[in-house]
Amino acid sequence: MPKLSHSFKQTLSRAFCLSATALCLSASGNAWALFADDDARKAILDLRRSFATTQIDLQNQIEKLKTDNAELRGKIENLEKQGEDISTSQKTYYQDLDNRLGNFEPRTETIEGVTGTVQPGEKKAYDDALKAFQTGNLKKADEGFSAFVNRYPKSPFVPLALFWSGNSKYANKDYNGAIAQLQSLIKRFPNHSRIPSAMLTLGNAQLESGNKAAAKKTFTEIISKYPTSEAAKDAQQLLATTK
């Protein structure tokens, strides 16, 4: 075999070193690329897990806030209910107290447009007579209303007492007594809201007592003065049937 020259050996040596170096660099580059991809995948997975955990935490916090809000709303509604109950209780208490005081001292009241001083025991006397009328005890009602008018002549309940007294007498067939009471009411309180109804009862009492002319006059006056009232409708029918 021929001997290699020194320069050729050096060339081969350099080529081998370069090849080895290239192989090493190539292998090293592939390993780094693989390492970088693994780290990236791991980082992405970690981020996904972290994001999922954060979502769960946020959802739990939202649910807790909803629960807390519902409990707070319930407490507020309960407090409002308690406040309404207290307010109602206070109103009842003061109304009861006011009624109790009314039994011991005079006070000013307006009854169906009539204002006056109500004396202790006055309202009870009126209510007792009215209850007797409502339950059909007409004799007791008539006595109660007549006694009321005599005892409390300046009461704001007087127009009503005269009205119911006249109706009680009419129901008891005391037509002359009914006429007197109802005429007194009409004369003393001409603008009272009960006047149309009082005049209708008056006309009936006049009719029942045999005074048809007076009854016709009363019915005609009702129609003329209170044309839109229910009493006027009844008066028209009575006037048409009165010969």
Backbone as CSV, one residue per row, in Angstrom:
resi,resn,N_x,N_y,N_z,CA_x,CA_y,CA_z,C_x,C_y,C_z
1,MET,0.872,-1.199,0.000,0.000,0.000,0.000,0.891,1.225,0.000
2,PRO,0.570,2.173,-0.783,1.413,3.379,-0.818,1.168,4.224,0.426
3,LYS,2.086,4.863,0.929,2.009,5.724,2.113,1.330,7.041,1.778
4,LEU,0.419,7.469,2.718,-0.278,8.759,2.528,0.639,9.883,2.917
5,SER,0.522,10.907,2.161,1.359,12.061,2.470,0.850,12.760,3.715
6,HIS,1.667,13.471,4.346,1.325,14.179,5.582,0.208,15.190,5.363
7,SER,0.259,15.886,4.239,-0.777,16.904,3.964,-2.134,16.272,3.731
8,PHE,-2.152,15.066,3.084,-3.417,14.385,2.827,-4.039,13.908,4.131
9,LYS,-3.168,13.428,5.039,-3.651,13.002,6.352,-4.308,14.167,7.104
10,GLN,-3.689,15.290,7.031,-4.249,16.471,7.701,-5.607,16.854,7.134
11,THR,-5.708,16.699,5.801,-6.995,17.040,5.137,-8.086,16.110,5.586
12,LEU,-7.768,14.771,5.621,-8.740,13.788,6.080,-9.142,14.053,7.522
13,SER,-8.185,14.388,8.326,-8.459,14.643,9.747,-9.409,15.826,9.923
14,ARG,-9.136,16.864,9.141,-10.018,18.039,9.231,-11.444,17.686,8.783
15,ALA,-11.540,16.910,7.676,-12.861,16.529,7.149,-13.621,15.710,8.160
16,PHE,-12.947,14.782,8.816,-13.592,13.943,9.831,-14.088,14.798,11.000
17,CYS,-13.305,15.702,11.416,-13.695,16.584,12.546,-14.903,17.439,12.200
18,LEU,-14.865,17.938,10.964,-15.993,18.774,10.531,-17.275,17.967,10.456
19,SER,-17.128,16.706,9.940,-18.315,15.840,9.828,-18.858,15.520,11.209
20,ALA,-17.974,15.182,12.110,-18.387,14.857,13.479,-19.061,16.055,14.140
21,THR,-18.464,17.210,13.913,-19.037,18.431,14.498,-20.429,18.698,13.954
22,ALA,-20.587,18.475,12.613,-21.899,18.707,11.982,-22.931,17.753,12.517
23,LEU,-22.534,16.476,12.702,-23.457,15.489,13.235,-23.877,15.851,14.657
24,CYS,-22.896,16.272,15.428,-23.199,16.653,16.823,-24.154,17.839,16.882
25,LEU,-23.862,18.826,16.029,-24.732,20.011,16.017,-26.134,19.662,15.576
26,SER,-26.209,18.764,14.544,-27.523,18.353,14.055,-28.309,17.629,15.138
27,ALA,-27.671,16.686,15.830,-28.329,15.936,16.908,-28.734,16.860,18.039
28,SER,-27.837,17.803,18.367,-28.128,18.751,19.444,-29.326,19.627,19.087
29,GLY,-29.416,20.063,17.813,-30.534,20.915,17.371,-31.844,20.183,17.450
30,ASN,-31.852,18.895,17.039,-33.092,18.110,17.102,-33.545,17.915,18.542
31,ALA,-32.600,17.657,19.428,-32.930,17.466,20.858,-33.501,18.742,21.451
32,TRP,-32.956,19.869,21.128,-33.459,21.164,21.640,-34.867,21.458,21.144
33,ALA,-35.086,21.137,19.834,-36.424,21.347,19.270,-37.443,20.483,19.981
34,LEU,-37.103,19.210,20.255,-38.000,18.302,20.960,-38.274,18.793,22.382
35,PHE,-37.206,19.250,23.018,-37.343,19.768,24.385,-38.251,21.003,24.426
36,ALA,-38.104,21.894,23.451,-38.915,23.114,23.399,-40.387,22.788,23.177
37,ASP,-40.684,21.808,22.302,-42.080,21.409,22.042,-42.725,20.820,23.292
38,ASP,-42.011,19.975,24.015,-42.552,19.383,25.249,-42.888,20.454,26.281
39,ASP,-41.987,21.413,26.428,-42.239,22.504,27.376,-43.461,23.330,26.968
40,ALA,-43.615,23.551,25.673,-44.754,24.336,25.182,-46.067,23.606,25.455
41,ARG,-46.060,22.283,25.165,-47.271,21.495,25.425,-47.631,21.513,26.905
42,LYS,-46.577,21.338,27.733,-46.801,21.347,29.175,-47.351,22.695,29.644
43,ALA,-46.805,23.764,29.093,-47.258,25.109,29.467,-48.716,25.324,29.069
44,ILE,-49.085,24.827,27.857,-50.468,24.971,27.387,-51.425,24.191,28.285
45,LEU,-51.015,22.936,28.629,-51.848,22.115,29.511,-52.022,22.781,30.873
46,ASP,-50.887,23.320,31.369,-50.951,24.013,32.661,-51.900,25.207,32.594
47,LEU,-51.846,25.950,31.472,-52.718,27.104,31.309,-54.188,26.682,31.244
48,ARG,-54.439,25.585,30.514,-55.813,25.085,30.421,-56.342,24.681,31.788
49,ARG,-55.490,23.936,32.538,-55.925,23.514,33.871,-56.167,24.725,34.767
50,SER,-55.268,25.712,34.658,-55.409,26.922,35.472,-56.672,27.690,35.109
51,PHE,-56.958,27.783,33.776,-58.148,28.484,33.308,-59.427,27.778,33.775
52,ALA,-59.399,26.437,33.667,-60.561,25.656,34.112,-60.798,25.846,35.608
53,THR,-59.720,25.828,36.373,-59.837,26.030,37.820,-60.387,27.416,38.137
54,THR,-59.889,28.409,37.390,-60.364,29.786,37.601,-61.841,29.912,37.271
55,GLN,-62.275,29.251,36.166,-63.696,29.281,35.799,-64.560,28.673,36.894
56,ILE,-64.112,27.547,37.422,-64.867,26.881,38.490,-64.951,27.782,39.720
57,ASP,-63.816,28.405,40.058,-63.800,29.312,41.216,-64.751,30.483,41.007
58,LEU,-64.713,31.053,39.782,-65.597,32.184,39.495,-67.063,31.765,39.552
59,GLN,-67.377,30.570,39.000,-68.743,30.084,39.036,-69.209,29.864,40.468
60,ASN,-68.316,29.309,41.279,-68.650,29.099,42.696,-68.910,30.427,43.395
61,GLN,-68.075,31.425,43.068,-68.259,32.749,43.676,-69.583,33.373,43.243
62,ILE,-69.925,33.187,41.942,-71.191,33.729,41.439,-72.376,33.072,42.140
63,GLU,-72.318,31.737,42.274,-73.387,31.021,42.956,-73.515,31.460,44.408
64,LYS,-72.375,31.685,45.057,-72.380,32.139,46.447,-73.002,33.537,46.547
65,LEU,-72.644,34.403,45.570,-73.216,35.749,45.569,-74.733,35.686,45.367
66,LYS,-75.182,34.774,44.465,-76.619,34.622,44.251,-77.316,34.170,45.532
67,THR,-76.703,33.206,46.207,-77.278,32.702,47.456,-77.322,33.795,48.516
68,ASP,-76.202,34.538,48.630,-76.146,35.637,49.613,-77.187,36.702,49.284
69,ASN,-77.342,36.987,47.971,-78.300,37.999,47.548,-79.730,37.566,47.869
70,ALA,-80.022,36.280,47.625,-81.358,35.759,47.935,-81.638,35.832,49.432
71,GLU,-80.629,35.480,50.236,-80.802,35.550,51.687,-81.018,36.990,52.138
72,LEU,-80.250,37.906,51.524,-80.389,39.320,51.877,-81.767,39.843,51.477
73,ARG,-82.241,39.441,50.265,-83.566,39.863,49.828,-84.640,39.340,50.775
74,GLY,-84.451,38.082,51.202,-85.403,37.501,52.148,-85.427,38.267,53.458
75,LYS,-84.243,38.665,53.934,-84.173,39.418,55.180,-84.834,40.783,55.026
76,ILE,-84.599,41.419,53.855,-85.196,42.729,53.613,-86.715,42.622,53.569
77,GLU,-87.218,41.599,52.849,-88.672,41.397,52.775,-89.252,41.119,54.152
78,ASN,-88.523,40.358,54.951,-88.982,40.059,56.305,-89.041,41.330,57.153
79,LEU,-88.004,42.170,56.988,-87.984,43.434,57.731,-89.126,44.349,57.280
80,GLU,-89.384,44.366,55.954,-90.478,45.188,55.445,-91.816,44.691,56.002
81,LYS,-91.971,43.367,56.037,-93.202,42.783,56.578,-93.355,43.141,58.052
82,GLN,-92.246,43.051,58.788,-92.297,43.413,60.204,-92.667,44.879,60.368
83,GLY,-92.107,45.708,59.468,-92.421,47.140,59.526,-93.893,47.398,59.256
84,GLU,-94.466,46.678,58.253,-95.891,46.828,57.960,-96.744,46.362,59.130
85,ASP,-96.340,45.240,59.734,-97.092,44.725,60.883,-97.063,45.711,62.045
86,ILE,-95.878,46.287,62.267,-95.745,47.273,63.354,-96.607,48.493,63.066
87,SER,-96.576,48.940,61.775,-97.367,50.111,61.394,-98.865,49.848,61.583
88,THR,-99.309,48.650,61.145,-100.720,48.285,61.305,-101.102,48.205,62.779
89,SER,-100.193,47.610,63.553,-100.445,47.473,64.987,-100.550,48.844,65.654
90,GLN,-99.665,49.765,65.238,-99.694,51.106,65.809,-100.990,51.828,65.443
91,LYS,-101.414,51.669,64.152,-102.652,52.312,63.733,-103.835,51.786,64.532
92,THR,-103.869,50.463,64.695,-104.953,49.847,65.466,-104.943,50.341,66.899
93,TYR,-103.718,50.430,67.457,-103.587,50.880,68.847,-104.098,52.311,68.998
94,TYR,-103.656,53.183,68.071,-104.049,54.589,68.207,-105.532,54.790,67.896
95,GLN,-106.071,53.987,66.964,-107.505,54.075,66.703,-108.304,53.637,67.920
96,ASP,-107.842,52.552,68.531,-108.515,52.061,69.737,-108.401,53.091,70.860
97,LEU,-107.201,53.673,70.979,-106.999,54.704,72.006,-107.884,55.912,71.737
98,ASP,-107.972,56.272,70.437,-108.805,57.417,70.068,-110.271,57.146,70.395
99,ASN,-110.710,55.909,70.100,-112.092,55.550,70.418,-112.346,55.559,71.920
100,ARG,-111.354,55.070,72.673,-111.502,55.064,74.130,-111.585,56.489,74.679
101,LEU,-110.707,57.361,74.152,-110.728,58.751,74.606,-112.037,59.428,74.229
102,GLY,-112.589,59.001,73.051,-113.853,59.589,72.613,-114.992,59.293,73.561
103,ASN,-114.848,58.262,74.355,-115.887,57.926,75.330,-115.812,58.801,76.582
104,PHE,-114.707,59.572,76.690,-114.511,60.355,77.918,-114.432,61.857,77.685
105,GLU,-114.242,62.267,76.436,-114.129,63.703,76.191,-114.760,64.073,74.851
106,PRO,-115.305,65.271,74.718,-115.926,65.706,73.459,-114.877,65.828,72.346
107,ARG,-115.315,65.652,71.112,-114.406,65.843,69.988,-115.196,66.271,68.760
108,THR,-114.524,66.941,67.858,-115.170,67.450,66.646,-115.129,66.392,65.546
109,GLU,-116.275,66.159,64.918,-116.361,65.187,63.824,-117.227,65.738,62.701
110,THR,-116.977,65.237,61.493,-117.813,65.585,60.347,-118.523,64.316,59.892
111,ILE,-119.851,64.324,59.963,-120.664,63.159,59.619,-121.519,63.488,58.397
112,GLU,-121.153,62.875,57.263,-121.870,63.105,55.997,-122.046,64.597,55.725
113,GLY,-120.952,65.328,55.829,-120.947,66.751,55.498,-121.361,67.686,56.613
114,VAL,-121.762,67.153,57.747,-122.181,67.997,58.887,-121.123,67.906,59.978
115,THR,-120.569,69.047,60.348,-119.520,69.096,61.358,-120.080,69.583,62.686
116,GLY,-119.666,68.950,63.767,-120.132,69.355,65.091,-119.368,68.625,66.181
117,THR,-119.707,68.933,67.408,-119.052,68.318,68.562,-119.817,67.074,68.987
118,VAL,-119.076,65.989,69.095,-119.660,64.712,69.525,-119.333,64.513,70.999
119,GLN,-120.365,64.374,71.805,-120.197,64.224,73.242,-119.892,62.758,73.611
120,PRO,-119.305,62.535,74.799,-119.045,61.161,75.255,-120.333,60.326,75.284
121,GLY,-120.279,59.142,74.723,-121.427,58.251,74.712,-122.415,58.519,73.591
122,GLU,-122.209,59.606,72.863,-123.157,60.013,71.834,-123.185,59.021,70.660
123,LYS,-122.017,58.673,70.166,-121.952,57.762,69.014,-122.535,56.389,69.370
124,LYS,-122.275,55.942,70.573,-122.812,54.641,70.987,-124.339,54.660,70.994
125,ALA,-124.910,55.766,71.454,-126.371,55.884,71.484,-126.941,55.821,70.065
126,TYR,-126.265,56.509,69.141,-126.708,56.487,67.743,-126.548,55.088,67.150
127,ASP,-125.386,54.480,67.384,-125.122,53.139,66.839,-126.108,52.099,67.383
128,ASP,-126.460,52.210,68.636,-127.419,51.260,69.231,-128.787,51.369,68.555
129,ALA,-129.213,52.607,68.293,-130.513,52.814,67.631,-130.463,52.299,66.190
130,LEU,-129.361,52.547,65.510,-129.216,52.094,64.128,-129.183,50.565,64.048
131,LYS,-128.500,49.955,64.995,-128.453,48.488,65.028,-129.844,47.897,65.224
132,ALA,-130.633,48.532,66.082,-132.009,48.080,66.313,-132.819,48.158,65.013
133,PHE,-132.623,49.223,64.245,-133.323,49.377,62.964,-132.888,48.294,61.973
134,GLN,-131.585,48.042,61.909,-131.037,47.060,60.962,-131.481,45.635,61.285
135,THR,-131.719,45.362,62.547,-132.151,44.012,62.949,-133.667,43.861,62.941
136,GLY,-134.380,44.931,62.549,-135.830,44.849,62.428,-136.602,45.207,63.679
137,ASN,-135.904,45.652,64.729,-136.586,46.059,65.963,-136.970,47.537,65.817
138,LEU,-137.995,47.778,65.027,-138.343,49.142,64.621,-138.835,50.014,65.778
139,LYS,-139.553,49.420,66.709,-140.039,50.191,67.863,-138.863,50.711,68.694
140,LYS,-137.913,49.823,68.971,-136.734,50.216,69.738,-135.916,51.246,68.969
141,ALA,-135.819,51.065,67.658,-135.067,52.007,66.832,-135.701,53.396,66.887
142,ASP,-137.035,53.439,66.729,-137.743,54.718,66.759,-137.539,55.419,68.097
143,GLU,-137.664,54.676,69.160,-137.456,55.252,70.504,-136.023,55.747,70.671
144,GLY,-135.063,54.951,70.151,-133.652,55.322,70.288,-133.311,56.579,69.518
145,PHE,-133.803,56.704,68.286,-133.499,57.885,67.472,-134.205,59.131,68.027
146,SER,-135.425,58.971,68.473,-136.162,60.118,69.041,-135.475,60.614,70.309
147,ALA,-135.044,59.674,71.139,-134.341,60.048,72.371,-133.003,60.709,72.036
148,PHE,-132.366,60.230,70.997,-131.070,60.805,70.598,-131.239,62.256,70.178
149,VAL,-132.220,62.541,69.348,-132.452,63.913,68.868,-132.750,64.856,70.036
150,ASN,-133.502,64.379,71.013,-133.829,65.213,72.175,-132.618,65.436,73.071
151,ARG,-131.772,64.424,73.186,-130.629,64.524,74.092,-129.446,65.258,73.475
152,TYR,-129.250,65.087,72.161,-128.098,65.710,71.489,-128.578,66.551,70.298
153,PRO,-129.274,67.651,70.548,-129.883,68.448,69.467,-128.875,69.108,68.525
154,LYS,-127.630,69.293,68.967,-126.611,69.939,68.131,-125.591,68.944,67.572
155,SER,-125.868,67.687,67.690,-124.937,66.655,67.223,-124.876,66.597,65.691
156,PRO,-123.714,66.305,65.113,-123.635,66.116,63.660,-124.363,64.850,63.210
157,PHE,-124.783,64.025,64.175,-125.553,62.822,63.852,-127.053,63.095,63.747
158,VAL,-127.476,64.292,64.111,-128.905,64.614,64.146,-129.597,64.404,62.790
159,PRO,-129.014,64.879,61.659,-129.697,64.646,60.376,-129.953,63.162,60.114
160,LEU,-128.993,62.325,60.430,-129.166,60.884,60.235,-130.186,60.315,61.206
161,ALA,-130.155,60.817,62.437,-131.118,60.342,63.440,-132.541,60.690,63.014
162,LEU,-132.743,61.901,62.470,-134.067,62.296,61.986,-134.477,61.439,60.783
163,PHE,-133.527,61.177,59.909,-133.802,60.370,58.723,-134.267,58.964,59.106
164,TRP,-133.486,58.320,59.982,-133.836,56.951,60.386,-135.070,56.909,61.302
165,SER,-135.241,57.960,62.056,-136.438,58.039,62.894,-137.690,58.106,62.026
166,GLY,-137.631,58.950,60.956,-138.760,59.059,60.027,-139.041,57.735,59.334
167,ASN,-137.988,57.013,58.954,-138.170,55.714,58.302,-138.706,54.664,59.266
168,SER,-138.248,54.751,60.531,-138.747,53.814,61.551,-140.244,54.024,61.779
169,LYS,-140.640,55.292,61.884,-142.053,55.604,62.095,-142.894,55.169,60.898
170,TYR,-142.351,55.390,59.705,-143.084,54.979,58.500,-143.258,53.457,58.485
171,ALA,-142.181,52.716,58.825,-142.258,51.253,58.859,-143.246,50.781,59.925
172,ASN,-143.366,51.552,61.012,-144.311,51.216,62.073,-145.723,51.730,61.778
173,LYS,-145.912,52.296,60.561,-147.204,52.840,60.105,-147.657,54.056,60.904
174,ASP,-146.671,54.707,61.536,-146.952,55.979,62.207,-146.685,57.069,61.162
175,TYR,-147.594,57.216,60.217,-147.365,58.087,59.070,-147.272,59.558,59.445
176,ASN,-148.114,59.990,60.359,-148.051,61.399,60.775,-146.739,61.702,61.490
177,GLY,-146.285,60.751,62.331,-145.005,60.932,63.012,-143.854,60.935,62.017
178,ALA,-143.927,60.090,60.997,-142.888,60.045,59.965,-142.854,61.365,59.195
179,ILE,-144.036,61.885,58.850,-144.114,63.158,58.115,-143.472,64.277,58.929
180,ALA,-143.756,64.318,60.218,-143.218,65.376,61.075,-141.682,65.297,61.159
181,GLN,-141.168,64.101,61.361,-139.719,63.935,61.483,-139.001,64.277,60.172
182,LEU,-139.544,63.805,59.059,-138.897,64.026,57.763,-138.992,65.487,57.326
183,GLN,-140.100,66.130,57.612,-140.212,67.565,57.295,-139.238,68.382,58.133
184,SER,-139.033,67.949,59.389,-138.057,68.628,60.249,-136.651,68.496,59.665
185,LEU,-136.344,67.306,59.192,-135.030,67.085,58.568,-134.846,67.968,57.336
186,ILE,-135.845,68.003,56.466,-135.755,68.780,55.215,-135.630,70.274,55.502
187,LYS,-136.341,70.730,56.524,-136.302,72.154,56.862,-134.963,72.549,57.485
188,ARG,-134.462,71.724,58.405,-133.241,72.072,59.132,-131.971,71.838,58.311
189,PHE,-131.990,70.824,57.436,-130.785,70.462,56.673,-131.134,70.269,55.190
190,PRO,-131.532,71.358,54.517,-132.022,71.267,53.123,-130.976,70.768,52.122
191,ASN,-129.694,70.894,52.455,-128.641,70.496,51.513,-127.996,69.152,51.862
192,HIS,-128.575,68.464,52.817,-127.999,67.180,53.230,-128.171,66.132,52.122
193,SER,-127.205,65.206,52.037,-127.225,64.195,50.965,-128.402,63.223,51.081
194,ARG,-129.022,63.137,52.267,-130.133,62.208,52.454,-131.501,62.800,52.086
195,ILE,-131.523,64.064,51.674,-132.793,64.741,51.417,-133.621,64.064,50.315
196,PRO,-133.054,63.682,49.170,-133.886,63.021,48.148,-134.582,61.771,48.675
197,SER,-133.851,60.936,49.396,-134.448,59.717,49.967,-135.474,60.049,51.034
198,ALA,-135.182,61.087,51.837,-136.122,61.510,52.880,-137.428,61.998,52.257
199,MET,-137.308,62.736,51.147,-138.507,63.243,50.474,-139.324,62.096,49.873
200,LEU,-138.653,61.058,49.407,-139.367,59.918,48.851,-140.176,59.213,49.940
201,THR,-139.579,59.032,51.113,-140.312,58.424,52.233,-141.449,59.344,52.685
202,LEU,-141.160,60.646,52.668,-142.190,61.622,53.029,-143.394,61.502,52.093
203,GLY,-143.125,61.426,50.791,-144.204,61.305,49.812,-145.003,60.025,50.015
204,ASN,-144.320,58.947,50.334,-145.012,57.679,50.596,-145.882,57.777,51.856
205,ALA,-145.329,58.449,52.888,-146.094,58.618,54.127,-147.339,59.465,53.867
206,GLN,-147.192,60.513,53.049,-148.348,61.364,52.701,-149.373,60.565,51.902
207,LEU,-148.863,59.714,51.021,-149.757,58.888,50.208,-150.519,57.880,51.081
208,GLU,-149.782,57.239,52.001,-150.399,56.239,52.882,-151.392,56.883,53.858
209,SER,-151.145,58.121,54.200,-152.055,58.808,55.137,-153.291,59.357,54.430
210,GLY,-153.332,59.212,53.112,-154.510,59.646,52.349,-154.373,61.006,51.712
211,ASN,-153.257,61.674,51.875,-153.065,63.004,51.307,-152.361,62.878,49.943
212,LYS,-153.116,62.488,48.925,-152.540,62.261,47.594,-152.004,63.536,46.955
213,ALA,-152.647,64.639,47.196,-152.205,65.905,46.607,-150.819,66.279,47.116
214,ALA,-150.628,66.141,48.434,-149.321,66.448,49.020,-148.264,65.474,48.510
215,ALA,-148.654,64.198,48.360,-147.718,63.190,47.865,-147.277,63.514,46.447
216,LYS,-148.233,63.871,45.567,-147.903,64.215,44.185,-146.960,65.420,44.124
217,LYS,-147.240,66.388,44.980,-146.392,67.580,45.023,-144.965,67.204,45.435
218,THR,-144.838,66.325,46.437,-143.518,65.905,46.913,-142.777,65.132,45.829
219,PHE,-143.460,64.220,45.146,-142.820,63.429,44.081,-142.361,64.327,42.931
220,THR,-143.199,65.293,42.583,-142.856,66.224,41.497,-141.631,67.062,41.871
221,GLU,-141.580,67.457,43.132,-140.441,68.259,43.601,-139.149,67.449,43.568
222,ILE,-139.229,66.180,43.906,-138.033,65.310,43.850,-137.503,65.250,42.415
223,ILE,-138.409,65.033,41.464,-138.022,64.917,40.054,-137.415,66.222,39.556
224,SER,-137.967,67.340,40.024,-137.490,68.658,39.587,-136.134,69.013,40.184
225,LYS,-135.964,68.762,41.488,-134.731,69.170,42.168,-133.588,68.165,42.032
226,TYR,-133.946,66.897,41.959,-132.901,65.846,41.930,-133.152,64.874,40.774
227,PRO,-133.122,65.368,39.536,-133.517,64.563,38.370,-132.642,63.326,38.112
228,THR,-131.401,63.351,38.545,-130.501,62.222,38.271,-130.406,61.235,39.437
229,SER,-131.146,61.479,40.489,-131.066,60.619,41.670,-131.926,59.364,41.503
230,GLU,-131.606,58.343,42.306,-132.420,57.127,42.325,-133.819,57.434,42.854
231,ALA,-133.882,58.389,43.798,-135.179,58.774,44.351,-136.090,59.342,43.264
232,ALA,-135.508,60.078,42.298,-136.297,60.658,41.204,-136.906,59.557,40.334
233,LYS,-136.175,58.480,40.086,-136.704,57.363,39.289,-137.904,56.720,39.984
234,ASP,-137.747,56.516,41.304,-138.858,55.935,42.067,-140.045,56.895,42.118
235,ALA,-139.757,58.202,42.242,-140.817,59.201,42.323,-141.618,59.244,41.027
236,GLN,-140.957,59.078,39.888,-141.652,59.064,38.603,-142.630,57.898,38.524
237,GLN,-142.191,56.732,38.971,-143.066,55.556,38.956,-144.261,55.738,39.884
238,LEU,-143.992,56.281,41.088,-145.079,56.499,42.047,-146.065,57.561,41.544
239,LEU,-145.515,58.583,40.909,-146.364,59.651,40.399,-147.261,59.124,39.268
240,ALA,-146.712,58.221,38.463,-147.480,57.663,37.344,-148.609,56.760,37.831
241,THR,-148.416,56.149,38.982,-149.444,55.211,39.490,-150.393,55.868,40.488
242,THR,-150.138,57.117,40.829,-150.999,57.822,41.789,-152.115,58.545,41.047
243,LYS,-153.320,58.150,41.259,-154.483,58.748,40.578,-155.126,59.828,41.428
